Amino acid sequence: MAKKTAATKSKVKYPKETYRFWYESMLLMRRFEEKAGQLYGQQKIRGFCHLYIGQEACASGSISALTKDDKWITAYRCHAHPLGLGTDPGAVMAELFGKATGTTKGKGGSMHIFDKERNFAGGHGIVGAQVPMGLGLGFAEKYKGTKNLAICYMGDGAVRQGAVHEAMNLAMLFKTPVIFVIENNGYAMGTSVARTSNVTELYQIGEAYDMPSFPVDGMNVEAVHEAVSEAADRARRGDGPTLLEMRTYRYKGHSMSDPQKYRTKEEVEEYKQRDPIEQVLATIRENNLLTEEEIDAIIKKVKKQVDDAVKFAEESPWPDGQDAFKDVYVQEDYPFVME
């Protein structure tokens, strides 16, 4: 049985500014996606929509542990990572709406948020396909001789893909500076790990390649930060990759169309007792890191950011039909349309 977060006083391990970042960034992720869920129900957001609610610590704790020059790539549950990295919430919301002002000009939607300026190489809809690409991002940094690394996220359902294992093998062979993160929320689309994998301690998969591999409490942002920091130090020293299994939980379904019949309401409520945002807020309050006025100011700031994002998306134009032929090739005048 999960224990309530306020049972004992939480010790402060990091600077006040770090706790503030964690609280504010995770609250923005949460409120943004709660609004996205409402808008999906109103059919203002269409197509697929995979919410990250409950998993925010996996993104926020990683961001605080890395640098702005590191590279990021993830799967289709990809709204929260760019928001934490500083991508304009309006551009993310506009992309969900399919508007021309979106992060991929309305062409990608929920599963394909990108932000080159923040080194976010996107959300990817093909299960596991982002993993060899994440390896490539890390290899490019090694090839160029930088001290940067790539962090590559995948869901627990992706670890059975052959490309994942090929990438892990090559990452160890070339000592590539990449951190592989399994965001294990227990169910992939809707089937438990125990029903799909003989190995249920998923971090052990990396051990087959002699890769340093560890389980992480993905509901605790401090634990995520610490694990990613250690993996980053290893990568920057030239010692190669790390596999982290972040054991987390999504409160919503796999996607907005998921009836969630594979789990009980009691199970969901049990995990909510370990909510990552509430854990950080409890630490902030118990150690007087922020006043109640400062906390209220953050709450109001986040609400305004979300409201402004919705307004921006509502008022943004739809893509023009001719936009389908743009950004296909780097060479703008490439003759890809034959008369």
N, C-alpha and C positions, 0 to 999 in steps of 0.2 A: 504493500500500500504506500502510495506517495505521501510524503510528509509535507505539511504546510510550510511555506518559506519563512514565516515569521516566528518559528519555534525558538530559534536562538539568534542572538545578535550577530550580524555578518561583519567580519573584519574587513577593513579597507586595505587593499593590496596595491592599488594604483592611484594616480593623481585624481584630484577632484574633476579636472577637465575631461578625463577619460570616462568617468561615470556619467558625466553630463552628456557626452557624445553618445554613449551607449543608450541612455534613456531617450534622448531626443531622436536619434536615428531609428531606433526600434519603434518608437511611438509613431513616427512618420510612416514607416512601413506598414504598421498595423492599421492606422486610420485611413491611409491611402487605399489599402486593399478592402477594408470594410466598405468604403464608398464605392469602390469598383464593383463589389458584389451587389450593392444596391442598384447601381446603374446597369449591371448585366440583367437584373430582374426587370428593369424598365426597358430592356432591349436597345439601350443606347450603346452598349458594348455587345458585340456579336462574335460569333465564331467560338473558339476555345478560350477559356480563361481559367488558369490554374493559380489558386491563391496560396500564399506563403504563410498565412496566419498561424502562429505558434512556433515557427521555425526561425524567427528573426535573429536570434542569437548567433546562428551559424554564419550569417552575413556580417552583422555588426561587429562581432568579436574578431572576425578575420580582418576586416577593414582597419581596425585600430592596431593590428599587429603588423601590417604591411605598409609599403610606401606608395606614393602616387605614381611611381614609375613601374611598379609591378603590373603584370597582365592578368586579366580576369576572363573566365569563360564558364558558362553554366548551361543547364538544360532549359526546358521550356517554362519552368517555374521561376521566372526571371525578372519580376518587377522590383523586388526588394534590393537586390545587389546594387543596381545603378542608383537607386534613391539614396542608399547609404554612401555611395561614392561621390555623390554631389550632382548627379544628373538632374536637370530641371524637372520637377514633378509635372509641370504643364506639358512638357514634351512627351513624358511617359504616358500621361492620361490621353493626350491627343493621339498617340499611337494606338492605344486601346480603342479609341473611337474610330480609328481608320482615317484620321485627318492628315492633310498634307504637312502640317507642322509637327508631326510625330517624329520620334527618334529615327525611324526608317521611312519617313515621308508617307506613312499610312499604308505601306506595302507589307508590313510584317505582322502587325497586330500583337496580341498578348504574348505570343511565344518567341518573338524575335525583336527584343529590345537591344539596341546597340548604342554605344557612345565611344567613339574613337578618341575624343579628347581626354576621356578618363580611363583609357586603356581597357574598356569593357568590350570584349570581343563577342559578346552577345549571348542570347538565349538561343537554343537549338532544339528543334522539334523532333529530330530523329534520335531515338533512344540510344545513348552511348556514343553517338557520332562526334560529340564535342570532346571526348577524351583523347583520341589521337591528335585532334587539333590543339588541345591544351598542351600535349607533349610537344607539338611543333612550336608553340609560342615560347615554351621554355627553352627548346633547343636553339631558337633564334637568338635568345639572350646569351646563351653560352657561346654561340658562334661569333657573336659581335663582341664578346669579351666584357659584357657589363656585369654588374653584381645584382641585376634584377632577376626576378623569378616569375613563374606563372602559377596561378592557383586554378585548379580545374574541379568543378563540382559535378557530381552525378547523383542520381537517386539510387535507392537500393535495388530497384528493378533493372538498372543498367549493368550491374556487375556480372550478369550472365552473358553479356555480349562479348563475342570473340575479340572485337577491336579493343576492348578495355584491357584484356590480358596481353594483347600484342603491345599496347602502349606501355603498360607497366614493365614488361620485359625490356623493351628498348630504353625506357627511362633509366633503369638500373644499369643496363649495358653501357650507356653513354654518360651516366652520372648527370642526368639532366636536372636543372634547377626547377622542379615542378612539385607542387603540393597537390596530391589527389585527395579530394574530399568526397566521401560518401555521405550524403544527407539521408540517413536511414530513418524514415518516418514509419517504418514497420509494414507498409502495405503496398508499395509500388502503386499500381493503379487501384487495386482493391483486393489483392491476394497477399496474405501474410508471408513474411520471409521464410517461416518454417515450412510452408507448403511449396516453396519454389527452389529452395537451396538446401543442400546437405550441410553446407557450412553456414551456420546462423550467426556466428561471431564474424561479421563480414570483414573486419580489419585483418583477420588471419589470411585472407586471400593474398595480401601483399607479401606475407612472409614466404610464400612459395617462390618469390623472386628475390629473396634476401633483402627486401625493402623494409626499412624501419616503419612499423605499422602499429597504430594505437587506437583504442576506443576513447571517445571523448563525450562528456555530458553535454549534448547539444542544446539543452534547455538552460544552460548556465553560461552566460556571456564571458565571465572571467575564465572559465575552463577552456572555452574556445580560443580566447585571446592567448592564453598560455601555450596551448598546444600548437597553434599556428606560429607563434613567435619562435618556439623551439625548432619547428620544421623549417622556418625561414632562415634561421641561423645555420642550420645544416646545409641548406641549399646554397647560401651565399659563401659558405666555406669551400664549396666545391665537392661536397660529400653526396650530392644527388638528391633523389626524391624521397618523399614521405607519403604514406597513406594514412589518412585520419578518418575513422568511422564516427561521424557525429550523430549520436543517438538522440533524435529529436521527434517531434510529433506535429502533425498538421491538424488543426481543429476542424477545418472544413474538408470537404470531399476532395478526391483526386482532381476533379474539375467541377465547374458549376453544375454539370449535368449528373453528378454522382449522387445516388440515393443513400450511400453509406450503409448498406445493409450488412456489411461484413464486420461491423464492430458495434459495441453497445454505447449508449449515452453515458453510462457509468464510467466506462473506460476513458472517454473524452474528458469528462469532468475530473477524473483522477489526475490526468496530465495537466489540466488547467491549474491545479494546485501548485504546480511547479512552473508557472508561467514566467518566461524569461524577463518580461518587462516588469512584472510585479516583484521579481527577485531583486532587480537592480534598484527599483524604487524603494524597496524596503531597506537596502543597504544605504542608499542616499539619506533616507529619513533617520535611520537609527544612528548614523554617524554625523548628522547635521552637515552634510556636504552641500546641500542647497536648502534655502528657506522655502516655506510654503508659497511665498509670493513668487519666487523664482520658478518653482515647479508649475504654478498656475500660468506663468508667462510662457513657459515651454508648451504647455497644453494649448494655449490660445494661438501661439505661433504656428503650431502644427495644423490646427484647425483651419487657420487662414491659408496656409500653403495648399491644403487639400481643396478648400473652396475655390481658391484662385485657379488651381489646376483644372477643376471641372469647368469653370467659366471660360478659361482659355480654350479648352477642348471644344466646348459647345460653340464658341464663336469662330473657331478656326474653319478654313475652307476645306472642302473635299478635294482630293487629288483630281487633276485633269486627266482625261482619257489618254492623252499623249504621254503622260508621266510613266505609263507602263513600259515605254521604250527607252526611258532614261536610266542611267546608272547600271546598265547591263554590262557594258564594257568600259574599261578605263579610258580607252581612246574614244572621245566623244563623237567623232565623225565616222566611226567604224560602220561599214555598209552591211549591217545585220538585217535591214529590211530591204528586200528585193522588190523592185517595181515590176 
